[in-house]
Amino acid sequence: MNFNIKEHFKFVRMPFSQNIPVEFLYQNDRTREILSKMSFAAADNRFLVLSGPVGTGKSTILRCFTGGLNKDEYQVFYISCSAMTPRFFYLAPLIQMGIKPKFYMFNLKEQFNKEVIRLTRTLGRKVVYIIDEAHRLEQTARYSNECFEEIRFFLNIEYDSGNPLSLILCGQEEIWEQSCLGNAKCKAIVQRIDLTCKTEALTVSEVGAYIAAHLKSAGGADDLFEKDAIKLIANCSGGIPRVINKICIQGLLYAMSQSANVVTGEMISSVFANEELPNIVLSK
């Protein structure tokens, strides 16, 4: 028996994976609105916060957004907050540019500021600084307040005469809780936010279109999943794209094991009945 999903279904690439080409990414009205806001933020040096529940496609939207920027016009810096410190805020983009960072914090800030000025004023490029997993700023222990303060100081480089770059914070919904941006100590930062966006779960009607987009990217038939299978996936995934992907892969495996060319509702029911996925990720 052939246990290769790509070969069995004659896919040109694996569907329901994170590396789906940008041009095949499913976009609904909310996604297009978010991308429009992000494009405006990048072009006009705005401060934007993107938040949303786990698995609703925040990172995918970031990839789609950055993939659509002209590399000759924009310089994008991307960091994750998993190891965020005030020093890392300046150090990471310098390393990404291949520049040896200064050791002392004062010199590091000055070095970074000069590079931003060089990029924007000398080279005429727009700078977009993306901080992903920003809700984890609260988990960096004693550094959390310092990191937020660095963000405030950086946005004030030109004495409130305008942001020197576009800053995008991306994180889970907890970013607005009291332990993060909801803290009174962050009021000065929150007042500087220009735009907010929020990702949401897909509706039942959108799940089918989402699955079809992934199948198209893989060169598969758009009717590979039967209607009752899609309905079950929509109901049990809660419309969370990350969960939809995992259920669909399990459905493909069941179909392949039965030498079938379509995924039926019965197969999807078996995925849940046999507890192929942890219950915690499924909608109750």
Secondary structure as the mmCIF struct_conf table of DSSP 4:
data_model
#
loop_
_struct_conf.conf_type_id
_struct_conf.id
_struct_conf.beg_label_comp_id
_struct_conf.beg_label_asym_id
_struct_conf.beg_label_seq_id
_struct_conf.end_label_comp_id
_struct_conf.end_label_asym_id
_struct_conf.end_label_seq_id
HELX_RH_AL_P HELX_RH_AL_P1 ILE A 5 PHE A 9
TURN_TY1_P TURN_TY1_P1 LYS A 10 LYS A 10
BEND BEND1 VAL A 12 ARG A 13
BEND BEND2 PRO A 15 SER A 17
TURN_TY1_P TURN_TY1_P2 GLN A 18 ASN A 19
HELX_RH_3T_P HELX_RH_3T_P1 VAL A 22 PHE A 24
HELX_RH_AL_P HELX_RH_AL_P2 ASP A 29 ALA A 43
TURN_TY1_P TURN_TY1_P3 ASP A 44 ASN A 45
STRN STRN1 PHE A 47 GLY A 52
BEND BEND3 PRO A 53 PRO A 53
TURN_TY1_P TURN_TY1_P4 VAL A 54 GLY A 55
BEND BEND4 THR A 56 GLY A 57
HELX_RH_AL_P HELX_RH_AL_P3 LYS A 58 GLY A 67
TURN_TY1_P TURN_TY1_P5 GLY A 68 GLY A 68
BEND BEND5 LEU A 69 LEU A 69
TURN_TY1_P TURN_TY1_P6 LYS A 71 GLU A 73
STRN STRN2 TYR A 74 SER A 80
HELX_RH_3T_P HELX_RH_3T_P2 CYS A 81 ALA A 83
HELX_RH_AL_P HELX_RH_AL_P4 PRO A 86 GLN A 96
TURN_TY1_P TURN_TY1_P7 MET A 97 GLY A 98
HELX_LH_PP_P HELX_LH_PP_P1 LYS A 100 LYS A 102
BEND BEND6 PHE A 103 TYR A 104
HELX_RH_AL_P HELX_RH_AL_P5 MET A 105 ILE A 117
HELX_RH_PI_P HELX_RH_PI_P1 ARG A 118 THR A 122
BEND BEND7 LEU A 123 LEU A 123
STRN STRN3 LYS A 126 ASP A 132
BEND BEND8 GLU A 133 GLU A 133
HELX_RH_3T_P HELX_RH_3T_P3 ALA A 134 GLN A 139
BEND BEND9 THR A 140 THR A 140
HELX_RH_3T_P HELX_RH_3T_P4 ALA A 141 TYR A 143
HELX_RH_AL_P HELX_RH_AL_P6 SER A 144 LEU A 155
TURN_TY1_P TURN_TY1_P8 ASN A 156 ASP A 160
BEND BEND10 SER A 161 SER A 161
BEND BEND11 PRO A 164 LEU A 165
STRN STRN4 SER A 166 GLN A 172
HELX_RH_3T_P HELX_RH_3T_P5 GLU A 173 TRP A 176
BEND BEND12 GLU A 177 GLU A 177
TURN_TY1_P TURN_TY1_P9 GLN A 178 GLY A 182
BEND BEND13 ASN A 183 ASN A 183
HELX_RH_3T_P HELX_RH_3T_P6 ALA A 184 CYS A 186
HELX_RH_AL_P HELX_RH_AL_P7 LYS A 187 VAL A 190
TURN_TY1_P TURN_TY1_P10 GLN A 191 ARG A 192
STRN STRN5 LEU A 195 LYS A 198
HELX_LH_PP_P HELX_LH_PP_P2 ALA A 201 THR A 203
HELX_RH_AL_P HELX_RH_AL_P8 VAL A 204 SER A 217
TURN_TY1_P TURN_TY1_P11 ALA A 218 GLY A 219
TURN_TY1_P TURN_TY1_P12 ASP A 222 ASP A 223
BEND BEND14 LEU A 224 LEU A 224
STRN STRN6 PHE A 225 PHE A 225
HELX_RH_AL_P HELX_RH_AL_P9 LYS A 227 SER A 237
TURN_TY1_P TURN_TY1_P13 GLY A 238 GLY A 239
HELX_RH_AL_P HELX_RH_AL_P10 PRO A 241 SER A 257
TURN_TY1_P TURN_TY1_P14 GLN A 258 SER A 259
BEND BEND15 ASN A 261 VAL A 262
STRN STRN7 VAL A 263 VAL A 263
HELX_RH_AL_P HELX_RH_AL_P11 GLY A 265 ALA A 273
TURN_TY1_P TURN_TY1_P15 ASN A 274 GLU A 275
BEND BEND16 LEU A 277 LEU A 277
HELX_RH_3T_P HELX_RH_3T_P7 ASN A 279 VAL A 281
BEND BEND17 LEU A 282 LEU A 282
#
